[in-house]
C-alpha cells in the first residue's frame, strides 16, 4: 500500500517542534510471502509550506519493505521544505542490502519553474531518477542514488556534490552477476531480456535493460570519499572544476563492455580516486592526478577474436590482440599470430 500526502501550511509563520510527520509505504502483506512475495508500497509526498521550519522535526517517507525472496521495496517518497527551497528523497536509511536488490525508483516531481531554484537532496538509500529540468544544486549522500534513465538522461545543476556512500549514474553490475540484479540497467542484457522484473523508463530498444548514455552539466562537481559514478557512456561538462575524492570510483557499469566511454571537460580536474573506462578523454586547462588516484583502461579492450586487429587462433590457443603494441604469437604446431597495432582517431585537434 502506498503512503498518502501530508500537506502542512503556515505560509507566514513557522512549523517547529520535535514531533514526527510520517508518510511511509506499507510493507508487503504477510500472507503474500509464502506463495508469491509482494512488493513494498511507495513512500508518500510531504509538503511543508512555512517561512520557517524547525530543524528538529522528524519526517519519514521511506518505501515499504518487499516480501521474502528478494522482492523489491517501494520507492522513497519526497519532502518539500518551502523555507529553504529543498526537495528531499530519503528512504529512512533502508538500502538494497536489506532485500538483495535496490528499492524502486522515485521520480522527480513536476515542480515547473520552481525547480530552477530548488535544492535536491537524495539520501538514506533513496533511488531517484535525474530531474527532467535544471535544478539549483544537488546533494547525493548516505546511500542515496541518482539514476539516469531513458526518460531522463541529462542532469543539469549549478553545483553537484556526491558525498560518502552516494552514487550517480547506474547500478553496480559487479555485484549483480547471478542475482535478480541482472534485471537492472547495465547488468547483463541476456538475463535482463528474460527477467520478470520491470523498471519503467529503463528499458532499452532491444527489450533488455541497459544503462543509458547520460550527460552531467554543472558549474562545480565534487565527489567526496567513498562515492561512485557508474555508467556506459558518460559526458561530464563543468564550467569550473571537477574533483574526485579518495577511495571514490568512476567506472564502467559493465566492465566487459569495450564501448564504455568517459568524457570530462572542465577548467580544473582533480582525481584522487580510480577512473576506469575503456575509453577516457579529459579536456582541461589543469589536471591534477594525486598519488592515490589512477586513470585505468587495463584489460578493457576487445576480447579474443574481436576488434580491428584480433589475434588469430591456432591449435593450442589464440594470439594476443593488437593495439598500441603487437599482440604476442601463441606457440603450437600451427602458431596463432598476434594482432597488429592500430591507432584510433581520438587525438585532439590542434589549431
N, C-alpha and C positions, 0 to 999 in steps of 0.2 A: 504494500500500500504506500503510495506516495504521500509526502507531507503537504501541509497546507501553506497559507500565505499570511503570516502575521504582518500587519501594517500599522506602525505606531507613529502618530503625527503630533508634533508640538513645534510648529514652524518658528515661532518667535521665542520659545522657551527652551527647556532642556529636558533630556531624558537621562536620569542618573540613578545610582544605586548599585547594589551588588547582587541583584537577583538574576534569574535565568529566563531567557527567551529561547524557546526550543521549537524547531520545525524539522525534526529528523524523519527520514524514511523508515517505513516498517521493515522489520526483519522477515525473512522467509518463514511461512507458516510451518509449524512443527509437523503437521500431518502430510505435508508435501515431501518431506525429506526422505521418507522411507522408500518411495517409489520413483518420483521424478523431482529432484531438488528444484525449488523455485528461486527466482532472482529477488534481490532486495529492492525495496521501493526507493525512489529518488528523494533526496532532501528537498526541502521547500525553499521559498523565496521570502526573505525577511527584508523589510524596508523601514529604516529609522529616519524619519524626517524631523530634524530639530536643528536649532542653531548651535546647540552644544550637547554632545553625547558623552556620558561618563565613561572613563577608561576601565572601570571595574565591572561593567555589565558583562555577563556571560551569554553569548549567543551560540547555539548549536544547530547546525544544518546538515549534519552528516547523512550519507546514504545508509539504507538498511542493509544488514548483512545478508548474504546469499545463503542458500541451503548447503547441505553436505555435498561432498564430491567435487568441490572446486567451483561451484556456481558463483557468478559474479555478484558483488554487492551493487546497490543502487548508486547513481552518481551523486556527488555532493551538491547541496543547494548553495544559494548565494545570499549574502547580506550586503545591503546598500546603506552606507553611513553618509548621510547627506551633509553633515557638518564639515567633513574634510574630503568630500567627493571621492570616496573609496568604495570599490566593489570587491568583496572578499569571497572566495570559494574555499571552504575548509571542510575536510571530511573527518573532523574530530580525531585526528591522528591515526585513523584507520588506513592501512596500506595494503598492497597486493599480497604481502606475505601472510596475511591472515586468511586468505581464501585460495591461494595458489595461482591467482590471476588478478590483474588490475580491476579496479572498480569501474563502473560505467562512466561515460563522459558527461561533462557539464558544459552545455553550450553557453556562449556569451550572450547575455540578454539583449533585446533590441532597445538600446538606450537613445538612439538617434543622435542628434547633435551634442547631447550632454556627454557622450563618450569621449569626446576630444579633451575634456577637462578632467577625466576620471583616472584615478589611480587603481590599478588592478593588482590584487594580492591573491596568489594561489598557494595554498599551504595545507598541511595536515593530511597528506595523502590524496587530496583532490586532483582530478584529471580533467582539465578544461581545454577546449579547443581554442585555437587562435581567434582573437576578436575579429569580426568581419570589417571593422572600421578602425581607424587610428585611435589610440588612447594616449593619455599624457605620459604615464610611466607604468612599469610592470615590475613586480617582485615575485619570484618563484622560489620557495624555500620549504624546508621541513617536510620532505617527501612529496611536495607538490609537483605536478607535471603539466606543462603547457604544450599541447599537441597540435601539429599540423594535420589537416585533413584535406581531402579533395575539394571540400566546400570552402575551406578557409586555409590557404597555404601561404599567406603573407602576413607578417607581424610587423606593425609599424607603431613606434612609440619614441618619445623624446629620450627616454632613458630606460634601460632594461638591466635588471640585476637578478642573477640566478645564484641564490645563496646555498649554504650547506644542505645537501640532500635534495636539492632541486634538480629538475630535468627539463630539457627543452627539445622539441622535435618529434621523436618517435620512441617506441619502446625498445628495451634492451633485448635483442634476439639471442645473445649469448646464453641467457638463462631460460630460453624458450624452446629448446630443440625438440624435446619429446613430451610436450605437455599441451594443455589447452591454449597456452600462449601462442601456439602455431597459428591461431586464428587472428592474430594481431598484425598491424601493418608492418611490413618488412620482415616478418618472421616465418619464412617458409611458404612459398607460393603454392606448392603442391598440396601441402596439408591445409592451407587456408581455403583453397578452392573446394575442398570436400568437407570443410568444417561446418558444423551446425550452428555455431555461434556467429551471430551477425553483429555488425557495427556500422550503422548507417553513416554515410559520409566518408567512409574509409575504403570502400570497395573500388578496386581498380577496374580498368576496362576489360581485362581478361577474366573477371569474375573472382579472382583471388584478392586477398587483402594485401595492399602494398603500402610502403612508406612514400607519400607523395613528395615530389621536389618542393622545397619551400624556401622562402626569402625572408630575411630579417633586415629591416631598415630602421636605423636609430641614430641618435647622436652619440651616446655612450653605451657600451656593452661591457658589463662586468660579470665574470663568473668567479664566485668565491671558491674556497677549498671544498673538495669532495662533491662537486656538482658535475653535471653531464650534459653534453649535446650529442644527439644521435640522429642520423638521417642517411639518406641515399644520395641525393643531390641537394646541396645546401649553399646558399649565397648569402653572405653577411656583408652589409654595407653600413659603415658608421662614419659620420662626418667628423668625429673627433678621435675616439680611441676604442680599442678592443683589448680586454685584459682577461686572461685565462689563468685561474689560480692554481695553487699547489694541490696535487692529488686530484685534479679535475681532468675529465676525459672528454675529448671531442672525437667521435669515432663513427665509422660506418655502422648503420643498424644491422647490416648483414655483411660480415667480413668475408663471405665467399663471393661477393659481388665485385666484378672487375670494372664496373662503371661508377662506383661510388666517387663523388666529387665534392670537394670543399673549395669555395672561393671566398676570400676575405679581402675587403677593401676598406682601409681606414687610414687616417693621418698617422696614428701611432698604434702599433700592435705589440703586445707583450704576452709571451707564452711561458708559464711556469708549470704547466701540466702536459699531458700527452695529446697530440693531434695525430689521428690515424685514419687516413682515407687512401683509396687507390690513386686518386689524382688530387693534388693540393696546390692551389695557386694563392699567393699572398701578394697584394699590391699595397705598398705603404711607403711613406716617407722615411719612417724609422721602425725597424723590427728588432725587438729585444728577446732573445731566447735564453732563459735562465738556466743555471746548471741543472735544475730539476726538470726542465722542460725537454720535450722531444717532438720532432716532426717526423713521422714514420709512415712509409708505404711498404714496409717489409712484407714480402710474400703475398702481396695483394695484386699481383699481375695475373696474366692469363694462366690457367691450369694446363696440364698436358693436352696437346692436340688442338689447342685453341689459340687465337690471336694472330697477328700479322706474320710472325716468324716462329711457329711452333717447332719443337724438335721432332724428328722422325721416330718411328717405332721399329725396333729390331726384335730379335728372338729372345733377348734377355732383359728388355726394358726399353725405355724411351730416352732420347736425348733431351737435354735441358733447353728450355725456351730461351730465345734471344731477346735482349732489349738494349741496354746500354753496352753490354758486352756479349760476346758469343756464348751461346749455350754449350755446355760440355757434351762431347760424344759419349754414348754408352758403349760398354765393351760387349763382346759376344762374337760368335761365328759370323753373324750378319750384323755389323755395327749399326747403331742408330745415331744419326748425326744431330748435333745441336743446332738450334735455330740461329739465324744471322742477327746481328744488331740492327736496330732501327731507331729513328729519331722522330717522335711525334711532333706535330706542329703546334706546340704550346708556348713557345718562346714569345715574350712581349715584343711588340714593335718599338723601334727606337726612331724618333723623329730626327 
